[in-house]
Amino acid sequence: MKKKLAISLLALASSGASGATLISEFAPNPAGGDPVTVDFEITGDANSAFDLWVISMDTDFGPGNTVDRATNVTGTFDAAGFANVSVPDFENPSFTVALVDTFTGATGDILDSPDDLTTLGISTVFDAITISDSTADLANSVIGALGTGFDLPYTGDEPGLVFRDGTTGLWRALNEPFGGDVYLEDGTTAPDTAFDSAPTLAGTFGSVNPSYTIPEPSVSFLGAFALLGLLRRRR
């Protein structure tokens, strides 16, 4: 029961209609040439208006990370709690991207400590994720300064798409080119066939993201487990 409750709570937290204001899906390094803009999916209260900022900090060069993108995004979440907004293409990883309530700073400003949030006019950091093109760059993450977010383990390349699992809300990543291996939140991989719908670099913007389906124990395994318990009791 406790396990099912935990899974249910995770699912609620990852659902747009739950009211959780989160980053849901975007392309850190889209396939092909660099586009001018990219889709950026967020979640929040169903049918509610939003006025937020998407900012990114370059994490290629260590302490003294600078804000290199800052975009005000407005609109209304749909009936399922999703919204797709358009933001300027991010500099190819490494970077930390954050979804915040307000921003009064400018590109080129420094964000490498919690004190900088006040200086830049940021009151609430709703969500953040660091994407890196090397293990070394993970040390430059701005998550600590933001106070919330996730450092995605290095995937061996620059991800072409990252998204939150449609059930658990945990982060997943697809490298570009995509060979069928989906990176999980702990840096391990699972085949695209292990999801309820196969993830692709095109993403699922505007709808529920794919969910990783952990196989249930087989009947034969459960039977063997029960037999082992019986033998132990007989001893």
C-alpha positions in Angstrom: 0.0 0.0 0.0 2.8 2.4 0.9 4.5 1.8 -2.4 1.3 2.4 -4.4 0.7 5.6 -2.4 4.2 6.9 -3.2 3.7 6.2 -6.9 0.3 7.9 -6.8 1.8 11.0 -5.2 4.6 11.1 -7.8 2.1 10.8 -10.5 0.1 13.7 -9.1 3.1 15.8 -8.8 4.0 15.2 -12.5 0.5 16.0 -13.7 -0.2 19.4 -15.1 -3.7 19.5 -13.6 -2.2 19.0 -10.1 -1.0 22.7 -10.1 2.7 21.8 -10.0 4.5 24.5 -12.1 7.2 22.5 -13.7 9.4 22.2 -16.8 8.0 19.2 -18.7 9.9 18.8 -22.0 12.3 20.6 -24.3 15.2 20.0 -26.7 18.6 21.0 -25.4 20.3 20.2 -28.7 17.7 19.8 -31.5 18.6 17.5 -34.5 19.9 19.3 -37.5 21.1 22.9 -37.6 20.5 25.2 -34.6 16.9 26.7 -34.9 16.1 30.3 -34.0 13.5 29.1 -31.4 12.5 25.8 -29.7 9.4 24.5 -28.1 9.4 24.5 -24.3 6.6 22.6 -22.5 5.6 23.6 -19.0 2.8 22.4 -16.7 0.6 24.2 -14.1 -2.9 24.7 -13.0 -5.4 23.6 -15.6 -7.1 26.5 -17.5 -5.1 29.1 -15.5 -3.1 32.1 -16.9 0.6 32.3 -16.4 3.3 35.0 -16.6 6.7 33.4 -16.1 10.4 33.5 -17.2 12.6 30.9 -18.7 16.3 31.7 -18.0 19.5 29.7 -18.8 22.9 30.0 -17.3 26.1 28.9 -19.2 27.9 26.3 -17.2 30.8 25.6 -19.5 33.3 27.7 -17.7 33.0 27.2 -14.0 32.1 29.6 -11.2 30.8 33.0 -12.4 28.1 31.5 -14.5 26.3 34.1 -16.6 22.7 34.4 -17.7 22.8 33.9 -21.4 19.0 33.6 -22.2 16.0 35.2 -20.5 12.6 35.0 -22.0 9.2 36.1 -20.6 6.5 33.5 -21.4 2.8 34.1 -21.0 -0.4 32.3 -21.8 -2.9 29.9 -20.4 -2.5 26.2 -19.4 -4.9 23.9 -21.3 -7.5 21.7 -19.7 -4.9 19.1 -18.9 -2.5 21.6 -17.4 0.0 21.8 -20.3 1.4 24.8 -22.2 3.9 25.0 -25.0 5.8 28.2 -25.3 8.5 29.3 -27.7 11.9 30.3 -26.4 15.2 31.2 -28.2 17.3 28.1 -28.8 19.6 27.4 -25.9 23.4 27.5 -26.3 24.4 23.9 -26.9 25.0 22.3 -23.5 26.4 22.7 -20.9 23.8 24.9 -19.2 21.3 25.2 -16.4 17.8 26.2 -17.4 15.2 27.4 -14.8 11.5 28.3 -14.7 11.0 31.3 -12.4 8.3 33.8 -11.5 10.0 37.1 -12.2 13.3 38.4 -13.6 14.6 42.0 -13.6 18.2 41.3 -14.5 19.8 41.1 -17.9 21.8 38.6 -20.0 25.4 38.7 -18.9 24.5 39.0 -15.2 26.1 36.5 -12.8 24.0 33.8 -11.0 26.2 31.6 -8.9 24.9 32.0 -5.4 21.5 32.3 -3.7 22.1 36.0 -3.0 22.1 36.6 -6.8 18.4 35.6 -6.9 17.4 38.8 -5.1 19.7 40.9 -7.2 18.1 39.5 -10.4 14.6 40.0 -9.1 13.8 36.3 -8.8 11.3 35.5 -6.0 10.4 31.9 -6.8 12.3 29.2 -8.7 9.7 26.6 -9.7 11.9 24.1 -11.5 15.4 23.8 -13.0 17.6 21.2 -14.7 21.3 21.1 -15.7 22.3 19.6 -19.0 26.0 18.9 -19.5 28.2 17.8 -22.4 30.9 16.4 -20.1 31.1 15.0 -16.6 33.4 17.8 -15.6 30.8 20.5 -16.5 28.4 19.0 -13.9 30.5 20.6 -11.2 29.5 24.0 -12.6 25.8 23.4 -12.1 23.7 26.4 -10.8 21.2 24.1 -9.1 22.7 24.9 -5.7 22.3 28.6 -6.2 18.7 28.2 -7.4 17.8 26.0 -4.4 15.8 23.5 -6.5 16.2 21.4 -9.6 18.0 18.4 -11.0 21.5 17.7 -12.3 21.0 15.3 -15.3 23.9 12.8 -15.3 26.1 13.1 -18.4 24.7 10.9 -21.2 27.9 10.6 -23.2 26.6 13.2 -25.7 24.4 16.3 -25.9 20.8 15.2 -25.4 18.4 16.0 -28.3 15.4 15.8 -26.0 14.7 15.7 -22.2 11.3 15.1 -20.7 9.6 14.2 -17.4 8.2 10.7 -17.2 4.4 10.9 -17.7 3.8 8.9 -14.5 6.6 9.5 -12.0 7.8 12.9 -13.2 11.4 11.7 -13.2 13.7 13.1 -15.9 14.5 11.1 -19.1 16.9 12.0 -21.9 17.4 11.0 -25.6 20.7 11.6 -27.3 20.8 12.9 -30.8 21.1 10.8 -32.9 18.7 8.6 -31.1 19.6 4.9 -31.1 16.8 3.6 -28.9 18.4 3.9 -25.5 16.6 6.3 -23.1 18.7 7.7 -20.3 17.0 7.5 -16.9 17.4 9.8 -13.9 20.3 7.8 -12.4 22.3 7.7 -15.6 21.4 4.1 -16.6 19.5 3.4 -19.8 16.3 1.5 -20.8 15.2 0.6 -24.3 12.4 2.7 -25.8 10.3 -0.5 -25.8 10.3 -0.3 -22.0 7.9 2.7 -22.2 4.2 2.7 -22.6 4.7 4.7 -25.8 8.1 4.8 -27.5 9.9 8.2 -26.9 11.2 10.0 -30.0 13.2 13.1 -30.6 10.0 14.8 -31.8 8.7 14.7 -28.3 5.1 14.7 -27.2 4.5 18.4 -26.8 1.0 19.2 -25.6 0.2 15.7 -24.3 1.3 13.3 -21.6 4.9 12.2 -21.9 5.9 8.5 -22.2 6.1 6.5 -19.0 8.8 4.0 -18.1 7.1 0.7 -17.4 9.0 -1.5 -14.9 8.1 -5.1 -15.7 6.1 -6.9 -13.0 7.6 -10.1 -11.5 6.5 -13.1 -13.6 4.2 -15.7 -12.2 6.9 -18.3 -12.3 9.2 -16.0 -10.3 6.5 -15.4 -7.7 5.9 -19.1 -7.5 9.6 -19.8 -6.9 9.7 -17.1 -4.3 6.7 -18.6 -2.4 8.3 -22.1 -2.6 11.5 -20.8 -1.1 9.5 -19.3 1.8 7.7 -22.5 2.4 11.0 -24.5 2.5 12.5 -22.0 5.0 9.5 -22.4 7.3 9.8 -26.2 7.2 13.3 -25.9 8.5 
